Each structure stands twice: as structure tokens, then as C-alpha cells.
Amino acid sequence: MAELRVPDDLWDASKTPEGIVANWFYRDGTTVTAGATVAELMVEKSTFEIAAPNAGTLHVAVPKDGVVRPGTVIGRVDAA
Amino acid sequence: MPPDAARVVVASEIAPAAEMFARQEALTEAVIRGEERHVCLLWRSPDALIACFRDAALTDFSGARAALERDGWPVLVRRSGGEAFAIGRGTVQVVSIACEPRRPHAIEAAYEALARPLVRALRALGLEAQVGEVPGAVCGGRYDIAVGGRKVAGLAQRWRRTAKGDMCVATVASLIVDADVARLVAVVNRFYALAGSPNRYRAGAMTSLAEQLSAAGQGGGTDLAVRTMREIASALGANETPVTGPLAAA
């Protein structure tokens, strides 16, 4: 099982406390390949792709438009 | 050329925004594949409205798009963040595309890597600029660039994975050189009104380089956009600046 995690220090949370999950490109429960772009964050005017670290079944923890901070786990991929 | 210097490409022709977005995407793909390390593109286009992908989900985005296009404003949808803004011949678009190392506050670092050269370029033109959000301005953000307290440029980013698993960032800036600011703001407000959004902006929160130079008694002169592009290219610090057309070294 591998976490889909917002990089811990991607942005200065003291200036911009939160971002959102702008998009999920796969539905919860679907099979994804290693390296596939599975989600997109938006932090103010920046978008940031999140890739699957391994192949397997995607589980969504934070839905589209859900709030994220640096280090938030937005989902996981259970190995195939 | 030092390995970390940017290759700066200045598009001498004024081409449709869709064509320039395609060119921008091609350069981004080259960075993602590892064929380029850091490349910048400066360009201008005729009138266009650049919407954010989230604008495309507005209640009547299609109707708004159709109405603007009938009036000569093609609507393009981008994947960087923010809100809609208008561009045209009197604006300059700058995109800096680079592989970024993993480092703290990478988002801010990439913004600052483009904002600083833009501020230097404006200083070379005779204007002192500040970086910070301007309330009431179109597509506001922490890395707005203002002169005299009014916004002249906005920045946004799109981060994508490279083939090697690193991250590549395209940091984009849209700078108002000598366009009619009220006209640009009006078309954005019209877009949002038609699309069913409450977003509205104030022309008084924005300005152009030409307006600020005139206020300073300097006058923009002819070819202000060309001079601006030259100063930006210089400020981006490339050892090699391949250009064609009016920016070719005299």
C-alpha cells in the first residue's frame, strides 16, 4: 500500500494555509498504473500533479474540492 | 551556456493564442522528456480570453464562450490555477519552464525565480514594481506585480511530472504593456456575468506599463512591447538569446 501524499514542504503554509484537490483523474476503486497522474492539486494559482507510486487499486481519501495542507494524505494505491 | 541558464525564445510574430499555447506545450513536453532543462518563451497574440479549467465548470461556460467568440474573443482553457484574464496585442506573455529539484517551498521558489527578473526588467524600463496581491484586480494572487499600487502582471503555475519522476514547472506571467486596461477588465467581467459567476473586477486596480510611464513623464515610445520583451529576455539572464525579427541585436 502506498500513500498519495501532498509533499510535506511543497508550499509555505504560513502564507497560504490550504489548497484543494482540484481533480481526480480516476474513480475510487479503479486500477491505476505506476506513474499515472491520478490527481491534481490547486494551491492558490498553482496546479500540481500527484502520480501513483505503484500500480494497484486507487482509494480516494480526500474528494474533489476537499481541502489539503502540506503532508495531507489524499488517498492510497493498494498494490495489485 | 551554463547548465542552469535558461534558453530564451522570443516569438517575434504576433500569432493566435491557441497556436502559442501549443508552442508552449511543445516546449513543456521537451522539458518533461529531458530534452531541455530550462526554457523561456515570450509571446504576444491578438485578443483572447484565457480561462482556468475551473471556469469551464461554471453554469453557462459554453454560452459565455460562444458569446465572446462571436465578439472576436476566442476563449482558451488553461490548466494552471487562477481565474480568467484577457490578453491581446498590448500584452506580453512570459512562460518559464524548468525542472525543479525537490526543495522546501518549491512553489514560492519558482514564482520568485520569474517575478524577480520581471521586476528587474520593469526597472530597466524606468518603473519600480512591487510583488503582492492587488485587491480588486483580475485573477489576483500573491505574486501579482504592481506599479503604483495597480496590477500590471499576474503569475500562475502548472507542475507536472517528468519522465524521470522529477517535477517540471511552467511559471507563466501575463504583463499589460500598452493594452486598454478597461477593455481587458470589461471582457473578463462580461465573461463571468454570462457564465453565471459573481466574480467582478475593477479596472482601477490595474494599469499598463504605458500608463505608468506616461504618468512618470517618460512616455512609452514606439514599440514598447518590443522593448519590454527585450528587457525581460535580458533579465532572464540567458547567455544565449536566440531571437528573430525586431529583437535581433542591432
Interface residues (C-beta under 8 A of the other chain):
Chain A: P7 D9 L10 W11 D12 K15 T16 A22 N23 G35 T37 E40 M42 V43 E44 K45 S46 T47 F48 E49 A51
Chain B: F53 R54 R79 S80 G81 G82 R102 R103 P104 H105 A106 I107 E108 C139 G141 R142 Y143 G154 L155 A156 Q157 R158 W159 R160 R161 G165 M167
